[in-house]
Amino acid sequence: MAAKKRKKRTGLFPKLLLFVFVVYAAGILISNQIKINRLESDTSALDELIATESMKKAQLEQILSAEIDDDYVTKEAQSQGYAAPNERVFVDVSGS
């Protein structure tokens, strides 16, 4: 008689363990993808901020490299609330 090969049956525990591992790995992958997307959006926001600050820096460097202009000094002083001696400053308080 020919010997019949019996199919080895695997138990429920290894299948359950494999299923739990697959679900865990999928959860980790999804979680990491969400973090990556959030960090990419943060990076783009920071890139915009860097561009803005670079433009401000260029403007300030241009002001520093230019000769001191009396009109510029007067305008900046007035914007900070200073006035020349014996100068009258009128402020419109009517709200219009």
Biopython code that builds the backbone (N, CA, C, O; Angstrom):
import numpy as np
from Bio.PDB.StructureBuilder import StructureBuilder

atoms = [
    (1, "MET", "N", (0.818, -1.175, 0.000)),
    (1, "MET", "CA", (0.000, 0.000, 0.000)),
    (1, "MET", "C", (0.863, 1.240, 0.000)),
    (1, "MET", "O", (1.888, 1.351, 0.673)),
    (2, "ALA", "N", (0.397, 2.117, -0.765)),
    (2, "ALA", "CA", (1.136, 3.372, -0.853)),
    (2, "ALA", "C", (0.836, 4.203, 0.381)),
    (2, "ALA", "O", (-0.297, 4.288, 0.855)),
    (3, "ALA", "N", (1.875, 4.795, 0.864)),
    (3, "ALA", "CA", (1.706, 5.627, 2.054)),
    (3, "ALA", "C", (1.102, 6.965, 1.648)),
    (3, "ALA", "O", (1.575, 7.628, 0.725)),
    (4, "LYS", "N", (0.074, 7.332, 2.340)),
    (4, "LYS", "CA", (-0.570, 8.624, 2.066)),
    (4, "LYS", "C", (0.141, 9.699, 2.886)),
    (4, "LYS", "O", (0.408, 9.551, 4.079)),
    (5, "LYS", "N", (0.432, 10.792, 2.172)),
    (5, "LYS", "CA", (1.026, 11.908, 2.899)),
    (5, "LYS", "C", (-0.098, 12.722, 3.523)),
    (5, "LYS", "O", (-1.066, 13.126, 2.879)),
    (6, "ARG", "N", (0.089, 12.927, 4.771)),
    (6, "ARG", "CA", (-0.918, 13.721, 5.476)),
    (6, "ARG", "C", (-0.534, 15.192, 5.414)),
    (6, "ARG", "O", (0.629, 15.560, 5.580)),
    (7, "LYS", "N", (-1.509, 15.995, 5.178)),
    (7, "LYS", "CA", (-1.290, 17.434, 5.151)),
    (7, "LYS", "C", (-1.190, 17.914, 6.597)),
    (7, "LYS", "O", (-2.055, 17.643, 7.430)),
    (8, "LYS", "N", (-0.116, 18.626, 6.858)),
    (8, "LYS", "CA", (0.084, 19.116, 8.214)),
    (8, "LYS", "C", (-0.810, 20.323, 8.435)),
    (8, "LYS", "O", (-0.788, 21.277, 7.658)),
    (9, "ARG", "N", (-1.569, 20.274, 9.465)),
    (9, "ARG", "CA", (-2.473, 21.372, 9.755)),
    (9, "ARG", "C", (-1.805, 22.350, 10.697)),
    (9, "ARG", "O", (-1.177, 21.970, 11.685)),
    (10, "THR", "N", (-1.958, 23.617, 10.365)),
    (10, "THR", "CA", (-1.422, 24.634, 11.272)),
    (10, "THR", "C", (-2.537, 25.053, 12.208)),
    (10, "THR", "O", (-3.715, 25.066, 11.851)),
    (11, "GLY", "N", (-2.140, 25.383, 13.375)),
    (11, "GLY", "CA", (-3.114, 25.751, 14.389)),
    (11, "GLY", "C", (-3.643, 27.174, 14.192)),
    (11, "GLY", "O", (-3.202, 27.919, 13.317)),
    (12, "LEU", "N", (-4.579, 27.500, 15.021)),
    (12, "LEU", "CA", (-5.212, 28.813, 14.974)),
    (12, "LEU", "C", (-4.266, 29.894, 15.502)),
    (12, "LEU", "O", (-4.309, 31.030, 15.029)),
    (13, "PHE", "N", (-3.424, 29.562, 16.461)),
    (13, "PHE", "CA", (-2.541, 30.561, 17.083)),
    (13, "PHE", "C", (-1.561, 31.171, 16.088)),
    (13, "PHE", "O", (-1.453, 32.398, 16.080)),
    (14, "PRO", "N", (-0.841, 30.440, 15.256)),
    (14, "PRO", "CA", (0.068, 31.083, 14.296)),
    (14, "PRO", "C", (-0.667, 31.986, 13.296)),
    (14, "PRO", "O", (-0.154, 33.040, 12.920)),
    (15, "LYS", "N", (-1.868, 31.573, 12.866)),
    (15, "LYS", "CA", (-2.638, 32.410, 11.949)),
    (15, "LYS", "C", (-3.065, 33.709, 12.634)),
    (15, "LYS", "O", (-2.999, 34.784, 12.038)),
    (16, "LEU", "N", (-3.497, 33.599, 13.877)),
    (16, "LEU", "CA", (-3.903, 34.773, 14.633)),
    (16, "LEU", "C", (-2.716, 35.697, 14.871)),
    (16, "LEU", "O", (-2.845, 36.917, 14.770)),
    (17, "LEU", "N", (-1.575, 35.124, 15.183)),
    (17, "LEU", "CA", (-0.363, 35.910, 15.402)),
    (17, "LEU", "C", (0.050, 36.637, 14.129)),
    (17, "LEU", "O", (0.445, 37.801, 14.191)),
    (18, "LEU", "N", (-0.031, 35.987, 12.995)),
    (18, "LEU", "CA", (0.286, 36.610, 11.715)),
    (18, "LEU", "C", (-0.694, 37.738, 11.403)),
    (18, "LEU", "O", (-0.279, 38.796, 10.930)),
    (19, "PHE", "N", (-1.974, 37.534, 11.656)),
    (19, "PHE", "CA", (-2.988, 38.565, 11.416)),
    (19, "PHE", "C", (-2.735, 39.795, 12.282)),
    (19, "PHE", "O", (-2.833, 40.923, 11.801)),
    (20, "VAL", "N", (-2.413, 39.585, 13.546)),
    (20, "VAL", "CA", (-2.130, 40.703, 14.451)),
    (20, "VAL", "C", (-0.905, 41.469, 13.973)),
    (20, "VAL", "O", (-0.890, 42.700, 14.003)),
    (21, "PHE", "N", (0.109, 40.758, 13.538)),
    (21, "PHE", "CA", (1.316, 41.420, 13.041)),
    (21, "PHE", "C", (1.029, 42.255, 11.800)),
    (21, "PHE", "O", (1.516, 43.379, 11.683)),
    (22, "VAL", "N", (0.248, 41.720, 10.880)),
    (22, "VAL", "CA", (-0.089, 42.451, 9.650)),
    (22, "VAL", "C", (-0.894, 43.708, 9.977)),
    (22, "VAL", "O", (-0.638, 44.769, 9.407)),
    (23, "VAL", "N", (-1.857, 43.601, 10.884)),
    (23, "VAL", "CA", (-2.658, 44.766, 11.284)),
    (23, "VAL", "C", (-1.763, 45.804, 11.974)),
    (23, "VAL", "O", (-1.898, 47.000, 11.713)),
    (24, "TYR", "N", (-0.871, 45.372, 12.830)),
    (24, "TYR", "CA", (0.052, 46.275, 13.521)),
    (24, "TYR", "C", (0.957, 46.997, 12.519)),
    (24, "TYR", "O", (1.142, 48.210, 12.611)),
    (25, "ALA", "N", (1.515, 46.258, 11.571)),
    (25, "ALA", "CA", (2.400, 46.857, 10.565)),
    (25, "ALA", "C", (1.638, 47.858, 9.702)),
    (25, "ALA", "O", (2.174, 48.916, 9.371)),
    (26, "ALA", "N", (0.411, 47.545, 9.335)),
    (26, "ALA", "CA", (-0.398, 48.479, 8.542)),
    (26, "ALA", "C", (-0.692, 49.748, 9.344)),
    (26, "ALA", "O", (-0.658, 50.850, 8.797)),
    (27, "GLY", "N", (-0.973, 49.599, 10.609)),
    (27, "GLY", "CA", (-1.216, 50.765, 11.472)),
    (27, "GLY", "C", (0.005, 51.655, 11.584)),
    (27, "GLY", "O", (-0.111, 52.880, 11.542)),
    (28, "ILE", "N", (1.167, 51.056, 11.724)),
    (28, "ILE", "CA", (2.413, 51.823, 11.804)),
    (28, "ILE", "C", (2.662, 52.558, 10.491)),
    (28, "ILE", "O", (3.055, 53.725, 10.506)),
    (29, "LEU", "N", (2.442, 51.901, 9.365)),
    (29, "LEU", "CA", (2.650, 52.542, 8.064)),
    (29, "LEU", "C", (1.710, 53.733, 7.870)),
    (29, "LEU", "O", (2.129, 54.787, 7.392)),
    (30, "ILE", "N", (0.456, 53.564, 8.238)),
    (30, "ILE", "CA", (-0.512, 54.661, 8.106)),
    (30, "ILE", "C", (-0.137, 55.817, 9.029)),
    (30, "ILE", "O", (-0.201, 56.979, 8.628)),
    (31, "SER", "N", (0.246, 55.506, 10.244)),
    (31, "SER", "CA", (0.643, 56.531, 11.203)),
    (31, "SER", "C", (1.860, 57.316, 10.701)),
    (31, "SER", "O", (1.900, 58.542, 10.803)),
    (32, "ASN", "N", (2.834, 56.610, 10.168)),
    (32, "ASN", "CA", (4.034, 57.278, 9.647)),
    (32, "ASN", "C", (3.710, 58.144, 8.441)),
    (32, "ASN", "O", (4.286, 59.220, 8.282)),
    (33, "GLN", "N", (2.795, 57.691, 7.588)),
    (33, "GLN", "CA", (2.422, 58.485, 6.424)),
    (33, "GLN", "C", (1.727, 59.780, 6.847)),
    (33, "GLN", "O", (1.948, 60.826, 6.236)),
    (34, "ILE", "N", (0.900, 59.722, 7.872)),
    (34, "ILE", "CA", (0.244, 60.924, 8.388)),
    (34, "ILE", "C", (1.278, 61.894, 8.935)),
    (34, "ILE", "O", (1.191, 63.097, 8.688)),
    (35, "LYS", "N", (2.262, 61.381, 9.679)),
    (35, "LYS", "CA", (3.326, 62.239, 10.207)),
    (35, "LYS", "C", (4.134, 62.873, 9.086)),
    (35, "LYS", "O", (4.484, 64.051, 9.164)),
    (36, "ILE", "N", (4.432, 62.113, 8.056)),
    (36, "ILE", "CA", (5.205, 62.633, 6.923)),
    (36, "ILE", "C", (4.442, 63.763, 6.241)),
    (36, "ILE", "O", (5.030, 64.797, 5.922)),
    (37, "ASN", "N", (3.145, 63.584, 6.012)),
    (37, "ASN", "CA", (2.340, 64.628, 5.375)),
    (37, "ASN", "C", (2.304, 65.898, 6.218)),
    (37, "ASN", "O", (2.392, 67.004, 5.684)),
    (38, "ARG", "N", (2.175, 65.741, 7.541)),
    (38, "ARG", "CA", (2.148, 66.903, 8.427)),
    (38, "ARG", "C", (3.488, 67.626, 8.398)),
    (38, "ARG", "O", (3.527, 68.855, 8.351)),
    (39, "LEU", "N", (4.575, 66.884, 8.424)),
    (39, "LEU", "CA", (5.897, 67.501, 8.412)),
    (39, "LEU", "C", (6.188, 68.178, 7.076)),
    (39, "LEU", "O", (6.864, 69.207, 7.042)),
    (40, "GLU", "N", (5.689, 67.617, 5.981)),
    (40, "GLU", "CA", (5.872, 68.267, 4.680)),
    (40, "GLU", "C", (5.123, 69.584, 4.614)),
    (40, "GLU", "O", (5.627, 70.548, 4.038)),
    (41, "SER", "N", (3.928, 69.646, 5.192)),
    (41, "SER", "CA", (3.197, 70.914, 5.198)),
    (41, "SER", "C", (3.895, 71.932, 6.098)),
    (41, "SER", "O", (3.929, 73.120, 5.776)),
    (42, "ASP", "N", (4.453, 71.477, 7.226)),
    (42, "ASP", "CA", (5.224, 72.374, 8.087)),
    (42, "ASP", "C", (6.448, 72.899, 7.351)),
    (42, "ASP", "O", (6.808, 74.067, 7.493)),
    (43, "THR", "N", (7.080, 72.047, 6.572)),
    (43, "THR", "CA", (8.269, 72.447, 5.818)),
    (43, "THR", "C", (7.928, 73.512, 4.786)),
    (43, "THR", "O", (8.680, 74.473, 4.617)),
    (44, "SER", "N", (6.807, 73.354, 4.097)),
    (44, "SER", "CA", (6.432, 74.355, 3.099)),
    (44, "SER", "C", (6.095, 75.686, 3.770)),
    (44, "SER", "O", (6.412, 76.743, 3.225)),
    (45, "ALA", "N", (5.464, 75.654, 4.936)),
    (45, "ALA", "CA", (5.170, 76.889, 5.660)),
    (45, "ALA", "C", (6.459, 77.570, 6.102)),
    (45, "ALA", "O", (6.575, 78.794, 6.033)),
    (46, "LEU", "N", (7.422, 76.783, 6.555)),
    (46, "LEU", "CA", (8.702, 77.354, 6.972)),
    (46, "LEU", "C", (9.488, 77.894, 5.791)),
    (46, "LEU", "O", (10.199, 78.889, 5.930)),
    (47, "ASP", "N", (9.375, 77.256, 4.624)),
    (47, "ASP", "CA", (10.031, 77.774, 3.426)),
    (47, "ASP", "C", (9.485, 79.143, 3.049)),
    (47, "ASP", "O", (10.241, 80.030, 2.653)),
    (48, "GLU", "N", (8.164, 79.319, 3.172)),
    (48, "GLU", "CA", (7.561, 80.621, 2.896)),
    (48, "GLU", "C", (8.054, 81.668, 3.890)),
    (48, "GLU", "O", (8.330, 82.807, 3.510)),
    (49, "LEU", "N", (8.164, 81.287, 5.153)),
    (49, "LEU", "CA", (8.657, 82.200, 6.180)),
    (49, "LEU", "C", (10.105, 82.592, 5.904)),
    (49, "LEU", "O", (10.481, 83.752, 6.078)),
    (50, "ILE", "N", (10.911, 81.637, 5.478)),
    (50, "ILE", "CA", (12.307, 81.922, 5.155)),
    (50, "ILE", "C", (12.392, 82.906, 3.990)),
    (50, "ILE", "O", (13.217, 83.820, 4.011)),
    (51, "ALA", "N", (11.553, 82.728, 2.983)),
    (51, "ALA", "CA", (11.561, 83.636, 1.835)),
    (51, "ALA", "C", (11.184, 85.051, 2.267)),
    (51, "ALA", "O", (11.805, 86.021, 1.833)),
    (52, "THR", "N", (10.170, 85.170, 3.118)),
    (52, "THR", "CA", (9.742, 86.482, 3.608)),
    (52, "THR", "C", (10.853, 87.154, 4.405)),
    (52, "THR", "O", (11.147, 88.334, 4.211)),
    (53, "GLU", "N", (11.460, 86.395, 5.296)),
    (53, "GLU", "CA", (12.528, 86.962, 6.122)),
    (53, "GLU", "C", (13.753, 87.316, 5.285)),
    (53, "GLU", "O", (14.459, 88.273, 5.603)),
    (54, "SER", "N", (14.013, 86.568, 4.235)),
    (54, "SER", "CA", (15.140, 86.886, 3.354)),
    (54, "SER", "C", (14.909, 88.218, 2.640)),
    (54, "SER", "O", (15.835, 89.012, 2.470)),
    (55, "MET", "N", (13.654, 88.453, 2.222)),
    (55, "MET", "CA", (13.346, 89.732, 1.580)),
    (55, "MET", "C", (13.499, 90.890, 2.567)),
    (55, "MET", "O", (14.019, 91.946, 2.207)),
    (56, "LYS", "N", (13.047, 90.696, 3.811)),
    (56, "LYS", "CA", (13.212, 91.729, 4.829)),
    (56, "LYS", "C", (14.687, 92.006, 5.080)),
    (56, "LYS", "O", (15.095, 93.158, 5.230)),
    (57, "LYS", "N", (15.480, 90.948, 5.124)),
    (57, "LYS", "CA", (16.917, 91.098, 5.359)),
    (57, "LYS", "C", (17.560, 91.871, 4.219)),
    (57, "LYS", "O", (18.405, 92.735, 4.454)),
    (58, "ALA", "N", (17.170, 91.572, 2.989)),
    (58, "ALA", "CA", (17.726, 92.281, 1.836)),
    (58, "ALA", "C", (17.374, 93.765, 1.885)),
    (58, "ALA", "O", (18.204, 94.614, 1.560)),
    (59, "GLN", "N", (16.143, 94.077, 2.291)),
    (59, "GLN", "CA", (15.746, 95.473, 2.405)),
    (59, "GLN", "C", (16.561, 96.186, 3.477)),
    (59, "GLN", "O", (17.013, 97.312, 3.269)),
    (60, "LEU", "N", (16.749, 95.534, 4.620)),
    (60, "LEU", "CA", (17.532, 96.142, 5.696)),
    (60, "LEU", "C", (18.993, 96.314, 5.290)),
    (60, "LEU", "O", (19.612, 97.322, 5.633)),
    (61, "GLU", "N", (19.549, 95.354, 4.571)),
    (61, "GLU", "CA", (20.930, 95.488, 4.110)),
    (61, "GLU", "C", (21.064, 96.632, 3.120)),
    (61, "GLU", "O", (22.075, 97.334, 3.106)),
    (62, "GLN", "N", (20.040, 96.820, 2.288)),
    (62, "GLN", "CA", (20.054, 97.928, 1.342)),
    (62, "GLN", "C", (20.018, 99.268, 2.090)),
    (62, "GLN", "O", (20.716, 100.213, 1.720)),
    (63, "ILE", "N", (19.210, 99.338, 3.130)),
    (63, "ILE", "CA", (19.138, 100.566, 3.935)),
    (63, "ILE", "C", (20.468, 100.823, 4.621)),
    (63, "ILE", "O", (20.929, 101.963, 4.669)),
    (64, "LEU", "N", (21.089, 99.784, 5.149)),
    (64, "LEU", "CA", (22.376, 99.955, 5.840)),
    (64, "LEU", "C", (23.492, 100.353, 4.883)),
    (64, "LEU", "O", (24.388, 101.113, 5.250)),
    (65, "SER", "N", (23.439, 99.848, 3.674)),
    (65, "SER", "CA", (24.521, 100.153, 2.735)),
    (65, "SER", "C", (24.345, 101.530, 2.090)),
    (65, "SER", "O", (25.308, 102.090, 1.565)),
    (66, "ALA", "N", (23.137, 102.076, 2.122)),
    (66, "ALA", "CA", (22.896, 103.390, 1.522)),
    (66, "ALA", "C", (23.427, 104.484, 2.444)),
    (66, "ALA", "O", (23.592, 104.293, 3.648)),
    (67, "GLU", "N", (23.685, 105.631, 1.834)),
    (67, "GLU", "CA", (24.125, 106.766, 2.636)),
    (67, "GLU", "C", (22.969, 107.243, 3.495)),
    (67, "GLU", "O", (21.803, 107.059, 3.146)),
    (68, "ILE", "N", (23.301, 107.853, 4.616)),
    (68, "ILE", "CA", (22.272, 108.340, 5.525)),
    (68, "ILE", "C", (21.613, 109.551, 4.880)),
    (68, "ILE", "O", (22.277, 110.534, 4.554)),
    (69, "ASP", "N", (20.318, 109.468, 4.703)),
    (69, "ASP", "CA", (19.538, 110.516, 4.065)),
    (69, "ASP", "C", (18.718, 111.221, 5.142)),
    (69, "ASP", "O", (18.058, 110.567, 5.949)),
    (70, "ASP", "N", (18.759, 112.551, 5.154)),
    (70, "ASP", "CA", (18.026, 113.298, 6.175)),
    (70, "ASP", "C", (16.523, 113.070, 6.081)),
    (70, "ASP", "O", (15.837, 113.026, 7.102)),
    (71, "ASP", "N", (16.010, 112.927, 4.875)),
    (71, "ASP", "CA", (14.578, 112.684, 4.724)),
    (71, "ASP", "C", (14.185, 111.338, 5.336)),
    (71, "ASP", "O", (13.138, 111.223, 5.974)),
    (72, "TYR", "N", (15.018, 110.334, 5.140)),
    (72, "TYR", "CA", (14.736, 109.014, 5.710)),
    (72, "TYR", "C", (14.761, 109.078, 7.231)),
    (72, "TYR", "O", (13.890, 108.511, 7.891)),
    (73, "VAL", "N", (15.749, 109.763, 7.788)),
    (73, "VAL", "CA", (15.864, 109.867, 9.247)),
    (73, "VAL", "C", (14.652, 110.604, 9.808)),
    (73, "VAL", "O", (14.095, 110.200, 10.829)),
    (74, "THR", "N", (14.245, 111.678, 9.145)),
    (74, "THR", "CA", (13.075, 112.438, 9.595)),
    (74, "THR", "C", (11.814, 111.591, 9.546)),
    (74, "THR", "O", (11.012, 111.609, 10.480)),
    (75, "LYS", "N", (11.637, 110.849, 8.458)),
    (75, "LYS", "CA", (10.446, 110.014, 8.309)),
    (75, "LYS", "C", (10.399, 108.926, 9.394)),
    (75, "LYS", "O", (9.344, 108.685, 9.981)),
    (76, "GLU", "N", (11.515, 108.284, 9.653)),
    (76, "GLU", "CA", (11.547, 107.242, 10.684)),
    (76, "GLU", "C", (11.319, 107.821, 12.073)),
    (76, "GLU", "O", (10.639, 107.203, 12.893)),
    (77, "ALA", "N", (11.866, 108.979, 12.346)),
    (77, "ALA", "CA", (11.667, 109.610, 13.654)),
    (77, "ALA", "C", (10.202, 109.970, 13.853)),
    (77, "ALA", "O", (9.652, 109.764, 14.934)),
    (78, "GLN", "N", (9.568, 110.508, 12.815)),
    (78, "GLN", "CA", (8.160, 110.865, 12.931)),
    (78, "GLN", "C", (7.294, 109.621, 13.097)),
    (78, "GLN", "O", (6.298, 109.660, 13.819)),
    (79, "SER", "N", (7.651, 108.524, 12.447)),
    (79, "SER", "CA", (6.862, 107.301, 12.581)),
    (79, "SER", "C", (6.960, 106.715, 13.983)),
    (79, "SER", "O", (6.083, 105.962, 14.405)),
    (80, "GLN", "N", (8.027, 107.058, 14.710)),
    (80, "GLN", "CA", (8.190, 106.567, 16.081)),
    (80, "GLN", "C", (7.705, 107.572, 17.118)),
    (80, "GLN", "O", (7.853, 107.356, 18.321)),
    (81, "GLY", "N", (7.119, 108.685, 16.640)),
    (81, "GLY", "CA", (6.514, 109.631, 17.576)),
    (81, "GLY", "C", (7.397, 110.800, 17.953)),
    (81, "GLY", "O", (7.010, 111.582, 18.821)),
    (82, "TYR", "N", (8.540, 110.959, 17.361)),
    (82, "TYR", "CA", (9.419, 112.084, 17.662)),
    (82, "TYR", "C", (9.018, 113.287, 16.826)),
    (82, "TYR", "O", (8.408, 113.148, 15.765)),
    (83, "ALA", "N", (9.370, 114.476, 17.317)),
    (83, "ALA", "CA", (9.092, 115.707, 16.589)),
    (83, "ALA", "C", (10.290, 116.635, 16.737)),
    (83, "ALA", "O", (11.063, 116.538, 17.690)),
    (84, "ALA", "N", (10.421, 117.528, 15.777)),
    (84, "ALA", "CA", (11.509, 118.512, 15.828)),
    (84, "ALA", "C", (11.180, 119.554, 16.897)),
    (84, "ALA", "O", (10.014, 119.729, 17.251)),
    (85, "PRO", "N", (12.182, 120.237, 17.407)),
    (85, "PRO", "CA", (11.908, 121.290, 18.398)),
    (85, "PRO", "C", (10.969, 122.345, 17.800)),
    (85, "PRO", "O", (11.115, 122.733, 16.641)),
    (86, "ASN", "N", (10.018, 122.796, 18.597)),
    (86, "ASN", "CA", (9.032, 123.809, 18.225)),
    (86, "ASN", "C", (8.147, 123.361, 17.061)),
    (86, "ASN", "O", (7.562, 124.206, 16.383)),
    (87, "GLU", "N", (8.033, 122.065, 16.815)),
    (87, "GLU", "CA", (7.166, 121.565, 15.753)),
    (87, "GLU", "C", (5.824, 121.210, 16.369)),
    (87, "GLU", "O", (5.759, 120.592, 17.432)),
    (88, "ARG", "N", (4.759, 121.604, 15.697)),
    (88, "ARG", "CA", (3.429, 121.273, 16.163)),
    (88, "ARG", "C", (2.952, 120.045, 15.397)),
    (88, "ARG", "O", (3.024, 119.996, 14.169)),
    (89, "VAL", "N", (2.468, 119.062, 16.137)),
    (89, "VAL", "CA", (1.955, 117.841, 15.522)),
    (89, "VAL", "C", (0.469, 117.788, 15.803)),
    (89, "VAL", "O", (0.054, 117.809, 16.961)),
    (90, "PHE", "N", (-0.327, 117.720, 14.766)),
    (90, "PHE", "CA", (-1.772, 117.654, 14.902)),
    (90, "PHE", "C", (-2.210, 116.213, 14.630)),
    (90, "PHE", "O", (-1.810, 115.595, 13.644)),
    (91, "VAL", "N", (-3.038, 115.706, 15.533)),
    (91, "VAL", "CA", (-3.529, 114.335, 15.415)),
    (91, "VAL", "C", (-5.034, 114.384, 15.211)),
    (91, "VAL", "O", (-5.751, 115.029, 15.977)),
    (92, "ASP", "N", (-5.505, 113.708, 14.186)),
    (92, "ASP", "CA", (-6.934, 113.667, 13.886)),
    (92, "ASP", "C", (-7.583, 112.633, 14.799)),
    (92, "ASP", "O", (-7.346, 111.433, 14.656)),
    (93, "VAL", "N", (-8.411, 113.105, 15.747)),
    (93, "VAL", "CA", (-9.069, 112.205, 16.692)),
    (93, "VAL", "C", (-10.546, 112.034, 16.364)),
    (93, "VAL", "O", (-11.293, 111.439, 17.141)),
    (94, "SER", "N", (-10.966, 112.550, 15.221)),
    (94, "SER", "CA", (-12.381, 112.456, 14.880)),
    (94, "SER", "C", (-12.764, 111.046, 14.450)),
    (94, "SER", "O", (-13.946, 110.702, 14.436)),
    (95, "GLY", "N", (-11.774, 110.229, 14.098)),
    (95, "GLY", "CA", (-12.050, 108.849, 13.726)),
    (95, "GLY", "C", (-12.384, 108.677, 12.270)),
    (95, "GLY", "O", (-12.789, 107.588, 11.863)),
    (96, "SER", "N", (-12.232, 109.697, 11.478)),
    (96, "SER", "CA", (-12.545, 109.559, 10.048)),
    (96, "SER", "C", (-11.307, 109.617, 9.213)),
    (96, "SER", "O", (-11.382, 109.518, 7.989)),
]
sb = StructureBuilder()
sb.init_structure("model")
sb.init_model(0)
sb.init_chain("A")
sb.init_seg("    ")
for serial, (resi, resn, name, xyz) in enumerate(atoms, 1):
    if name == "N":
        sb.init_residue(resn, " ", resi, " ")
    sb.init_atom(name, np.array(xyz, "f"), 0.0, 1.0, " ", f" {name:<3s}", serial, name[0])
structure = sb.get_structure()
